């Protein structure tokens, strides 16, 4: 008989263990870091809920108020596995402006559409700051001038020396270096050459060409064409560097240069184009005449200021 009772007890105990293990665990609780606070102080409350790992549950809401407590920060939520369950913790911050003893209400966590679990309650004591008005007021001591330390003195000396050095460098740059460099730099206002002077100097170089071969003749006329175009471009302030010879002459005609010999100039430039592109090479006399025609044009109009026209104003 005793053996039968022992057998039944063992079977019941094993069955109870199996039933307990198969149960679904849900828990919901509130945790506070303390119970006594001054009004307006930060109260840290942790919402903690437990549910079986892998199950789909709704997280508890974050109440704006819990009794007298007012939420100031919703905080973050952390999840951690514990055996077959998952423990979720949300740490929020609250405060209260009411003094006295307060007990928070029960919160409900609906982990499914119809099923919920209730939280525990918390008890708090809120009081005013205590100020002992019976103590005498102590006068504020006078601020005494503390002597400088060696490190502070060295630092101030270094700053002073650095400032003086920087100022001296700026003055030397403005009063000595820049004026001297400006005097030595070519192309300043007093040294800059006019388009006429540049063209005449280049023509003197071209005049020394020997013209013993077709290559030298091509180079001769290429130089003449470049000298003429640069003179027109910079003296009359019109863009002709990238134009063809007919286009350049057409723009020059708009300047109404009455003293120009357009027929000779056009012939000289077109003859130069023929030589540059190796289509036809002029004779020695024709080569010399091309230089004279271009030089005459530059001499005639280069020494005087160009007349303002709509063309060179645009």
TABEL-V35111 format. One record per residue. N is the residue number from 1. PHI is phi in whole degrees, 0 to 359 (none if undefined). PSI is psi in degrees with one decimal (none if undefined). Layout:
n: (N & N)
phi: (PHI & PHI)
psi: (PSI & PSI)
//
This chain:
n: (1 & 2 & 3 & 4 & 5 & 6 & 7 & 8 & 9 & 10 & 11 & 12 & 13 & 14 & 15 & 16 & 17 & 18 & 19 & 20 & 21 & 22 & 23 & 24 & 25 & 26 & 27 & 28 & 29 & 30 & 31 & 32 & 33 & 34 & 35 & 36 & 37 & 38 & 39 & 40 & 41 & 42 & 43 & 44 & 45 & 46 & 47 & 48 & 49 & 50 & 51 & 52 & 53 & 54 & 55 & 56 & 57 & 58 & 59 & 60 & 61 & 62 & 63 & 64 & 65 & 66 & 67 & 68 & 69 & 70 & 71 & 72 & 73 & 74 & 75 & 76 & 77 & 78 & 79 & 80 & 81 & 82 & 83 & 84 & 85 & 86 & 87 & 88 & 89 & 90 & 91 & 92 & 93 & 94 & 95 & 96 & 97 & 98 & 99 & 100 & 101 & 102 & 103 & 104 & 105 & 106 & 107 & 108 & 109 & 110 & 111 & 112 & 113 & 114 & 115 & 116 & 117 & 118 & 119 & 120 & 121 & 122 & 123 & 124 & 125 & 126 & 127 & 128 & 129 & 130 & 131 & 132 & 133 & 134 & 135 & 136 & 137 & 138 & 139 & 140 & 141 & 142 & 143 & 144 & 145 & 146 & 147 & 148 & 149 & 150 & 151 & 152 & 153 & 154 & 155 & 156 & 157 & 158 & 159 & 160 & 161 & 162 & 163 & 164 & 165 & 166 & 167 & 168 & 169 & 170 & 171 & 172 & 173 & 174 & 175 & 176 & 177 & 178 & 179 & 180 & 181 & 182 & 183 & 184 & 185 & 186 & 187 & 188 & 189 & 190 & 191 & 192 & 193 & 194 & 195 & 196 & 197 & 198 & 199 & 200 & 201 & 202 & 203 & 204 & 205 & 206 & 207 & 208 & 209 & 210 & 211 & 212 & 213 & 214 & 215 & 216 & 217 & 218 & 219 & 220 & 221 & 222 & 223 & 224 & 225 & 226 & 227 & 228 & 229 & 230 & 231 & 232 & 233 & 234 & 235 & 236 & 237 & 238 & 239 & 240 & 241 & 242 & 243 & 244 & 245 & 246 & 247 & 248 & 249 & 250 & 251 & 252 & 253 & 254 & 255 & 256 & 257 & 258 & 259 & 260 & 261 & 262 & 263 & 264 & 265 & 266 & 267 & 268 & 269 & 270 & 271 & 272 & 273 & 274 & 275 & 276 & 277 & 278 & 279 & 280 & 281 & 282 & 283 & 284 & 285 & 286 & 287 & 288 & 289 & 290 & 291 & 292 & 293 & 294 & 295 & 296 & 297 & 298 & 299 & 300 & 301 & 302 & 303 & 304 & 305 & 306 & 307 & 308 & 309 & 310 & 311 & 312 & 313 & 314)
phi: (none & 295 & 294 & 295 & 296 & 297 & 296 & 296 & 297 & 295 & 300 & 294 & 296 & 296 & 297 & 295 & 298 & 296 & 294 & 295 & 293 & 277 & 291 & 272 & 260 & 227 & 222 & 212 & 214 & 248 & 229 & 243 & 277 & 197 & 239 & 251 & 217 & 271 & 298 & 86 & 284 & 280 & 246 & 267 & 238 & 254 & 269 & 231 & 227 & 240 & 209 & 299 & 298 & 96 & 278 & 268 & 230 & 269 & 288 & 298 & 287 & 255 & 293 & 293 & 223 & 234 & 64 & 279 & 276 & 246 & 285 & 244 & 207 & 290 & 77 & 242 & 245 & 238 & 241 & 214 & 277 & 223 & 67 & 269 & 247 & 244 & 253 & 253 & 227 & 243 & 256 & 241 & 245 & 229 & 209 & 214 & 249 & 252 & 275 & 109 & 267 & 225 & 242 & 287 & 286 & 284 & 258 & 249 & 246 & 273 & 277 & 214 & 299 & 239 & 259 & 215 & 222 & 261 & 272 & 281 & 249 & 244 & 241 & 229 & 233 & 246 & 222 & 284 & 296 & 267 & 236 & 277 & 281 & 281 & 288 & 290 & 280 & 273 & 290 & 283 & 292 & 294 & 279 & 263 & 286 & 277 & 293 & 287 & 278 & 299 & 297 & 293 & 295 & 298 & 296 & 293 & 296 & 297 & 296 & 295 & 297 & 297 & 294 & 296 & 296 & 296 & 297 & 296 & 295 & 294 & 296 & 296 & 295 & 283 & 264 & 242 & 293 & 296 & 299 & 293 & 293 & 295 & 290 & 277 & 285 & 288 & 86 & 285 & 299 & 276 & 255 & 292 & 273 & 279 & 303 & 296 & 296 & 295 & 295 & 296 & 297 & 292 & 296 & 297 & 291 & 298 & 300 & 272 & 297 & 276 & 59 & 272 & 220 & 297 & 297 & 293 & 293 & 299 & 296 & 301 & 286 & 296 & 293 & 299 & 297 & 293 & 299 & 295 & 296 & 295 & 298 & 298 & 298 & 269 & 280 & 267 & 59 & 233 & 275 & 228 & 298 & 255 & 270 & 285 & 300 & 299 & 295 & 295 & 294 & 295 & 290 & 295 & 299 & 292 & 284 & 57 & 276 & 294 & 276 & 281 & 266 & 295 & 295 & 294 & 296 & 297 & 296 & 296 & 291 & 291 & 296 & 296 & 298 & 299 & 289 & 299 & 262 & 58 & 270 & 199 & 252 & 294 & 282 & 299 & 293 & 293 & 300 & 295 & 292 & 299 & 296 & 296 & 298 & 292 & 296 & 298 & 299 & 294 & 296 & 289 & 249 & 280 & 276 & 250 & 290 & 296 & 290 & 288 & 227 & 299 & 292 & 275 & 277 & 269)
psi: (-42.7 & -35.2 & -37.5 & -40.8 & -41.0 & -40.3 & -44.0 & -39.1 & -43.6 & -44.6 & -42.8 & -40.5 & -43.3 & -41.9 & -39.0 & -40.5 & -42.5 & -39.9 & -42.4 & -40.4 & -32.1 & -7.0 & 147.2 & 128.1 & 124.8 & 129.1 & 151.1 & 121.0 & 158.3 & 139.6 & 132.3 & 152.1 & -13.7 & 177.5 & -21.0 & 127.4 & 156.6 & 151.2 & 141.2 & -5.9 & 160.2 & 127.4 & 117.4 & 119.8 & 131.4 & 124.4 & 126.4 & 127.4 & 144.1 & 137.9 & 156.7 & 135.3 & 131.8 & -14.9 & 149.7 & 114.5 & 158.3 & 133.1 & 148.1 & 151.5 & 166.8 & 99.2 & 138.7 & -32.6 & 145.3 & 94.2 & -124.1 & -6.0 & 136.9 & 129.0 & 134.4 & -18.7 & 123.7 & -27.9 & -169.6 & 161.1 & 134.7 & 142.2 & 139.2 & 135.1 & 139.0 & 97.0 & -125.1 & 1.8 & 163.6 & 131.1 & 119.8 & 137.5 & 126.3 & 122.7 & 113.6 & 160.8 & 135.3 & 170.8 & 171.1 & 143.7 & 9.8 & 132.6 & 164.9 & -172.2 & 132.7 & 139.5 & 127.0 & 149.6 & 166.2 & 133.0 & 146.9 & 135.6 & 110.9 & 98.1 & -6.1 & -173.4 & -39.6 & -13.0 & 139.0 & 167.6 & 145.6 & 148.7 & 170.7 & 175.8 & 151.7 & 149.6 & 132.1 & 155.1 & 120.1 & 133.9 & 165.0 & 159.4 & 137.5 & 124.0 & 123.4 & 100.4 & -8.8 & -19.6 & 142.2 & 150.0 & 126.2 & 133.6 & 150.0 & 126.4 & 148.0 & 145.0 & 121.5 & 143.8 & 113.5 & 139.3 & 150.9 & 143.5 & 166.6 & -40.3 & -40.1 & -38.5 & -45.3 & -38.1 & -42.7 & -37.4 & -43.1 & -41.4 & -42.0 & -44.4 & -42.2 & -39.8 & -43.2 & -41.7 & -41.5 & -43.5 & -41.9 & -39.3 & -39.7 & -43.3 & -41.4 & -38.2 & -43.0 & -37.5 & -22.7 & -58.8 & -52.2 & -45.4 & -39.1 & -41.1 & -36.3 & -36.2 & -34.7 & -19.5 & 126.5 & 155.2 & 18.5 & 179.1 & -34.9 & -21.3 & -13.4 & 133.3 & 151.7 & 161.5 & -34.0 & -47.1 & -39.3 & -43.0 & -42.0 & -40.6 & -41.6 & -35.4 & -34.5 & -35.5 & -45.4 & -34.3 & -22.8 & 1.5 & 141.9 & -32.1 & 43.4 & -12.5 & 165.5 & -34.9 & -41.5 & -35.0 & -41.6 & -44.9 & -37.8 & -50.5 & -29.7 & -40.5 & -42.2 & -44.2 & -41.8 & -41.4 & -44.4 & -45.8 & -43.4 & -37.9 & -49.2 & -42.2 & -47.0 & -28.5 & -45.6 & -5.3 & 44.5 & 144.8 & 110.7 & 0.5 & -32.1 & 9.7 & 156.8 & 167.9 & -46.8 & -40.0 & -39.2 & -43.5 & -34.9 & -39.7 & -37.1 & -34.6 & -29.6 & -19.9 & -12.8 & 53.6 & 95.1 & -29.0 & -3.1 & 140.4 & 88.4 & -34.4 & -48.5 & -40.8 & -44.6 & -42.5 & -43.5 & -42.9 & -39.9 & -36.2 & -38.5 & -39.1 & -41.1 & -41.7 & -39.7 & -37.5 & 13.6 & 32.8 & -32.1 & 136.0 & 121.3 & 165.6 & 173.8 & -41.7 & -39.5 & -38.7 & -45.1 & -37.6 & -35.8 & -43.5 & -41.8 & -43.0 & -46.0 & -42.2 & -39.4 & -43.2 & -46.1 & -40.7 & -37.8 & -39.0 & -8.9 & -25.8 & -15.1 & 156.0 & 132.0 & 142.8 & 137.5 & 128.1 & 169.7 & -29.4 & -50.8 & -3.3 & -24.8 & none)
//
